[in-house]
Amino acid sequence: MTAIFGAVIICFAGYCYALYDWFTDTRTGLYGREPFEAFYETTALVAYHAYCIRFFSRKQVPK
């Protein structure tokens, strides 16, 4: 159980870093100079959000 919790924390930290990097790159204008980087980083974040929404929409909330 501890290993799962540790893995979740590490993955969440990676997600937070990717989101922070995306905002920073957007502000600094890097995506204007590097369109391929903008494409793959944005695609990865959108795919992650789509999978999260799909995962949580299948879960039943206890009454």
N, C-alpha and C positions, 0 to 999 in steps of 0.2 A: 504494500500500500504506500509506503514511503517513497519507493522508486517512482510510482505513478505520479504522486504529488510533485516530486522533484522535476519529472519530465514536463508536467503541465506548467509549472512555474518557468522553466527554461523556454518552453515554446511560447508562452505568453510574453516573456521578456523579448524574444525574437520578433514577435508580432509588433510589440510596442516600438521597438527600434525601427522596424520597416516602415511603420506609419509615421514616426518622427522624421525619418529620412525622406519619405515622400513629401511631407509638408515643407521640409527644409529645401529640397530640390525645387519644389514649385516656387517658393519665395525667391530663391536666388536666380531663377531663370535657367537652371541647368537643362530642364526639359526642352527649352527652345533650341539649345545647342546640340542636345543628344536625344533625338526623337526615339531611337531604339530603346534606350534606357527608360524613357518615359513609358513606352509601350509595355515592356515586360514587367516593370515594377507595378504599374497600374493594373495590368492584367492579373498579376499574382494577388494583389490586395482585393480586387473585385471577386476573384474566384474564391478566396478565403471567406469573404463575407457571404457569398452565395451558399457555400457549404455550411456555414454556421446557421444561416437562416433555415436552410433545409433540415439540418439536424434538430434544431430547437422546435421547428414546426411539427415534427413527428412525435415529440415527447408529449405525454399526457400530463396535465397539471392535476395533482391530487385534489379532490374536493373536500 
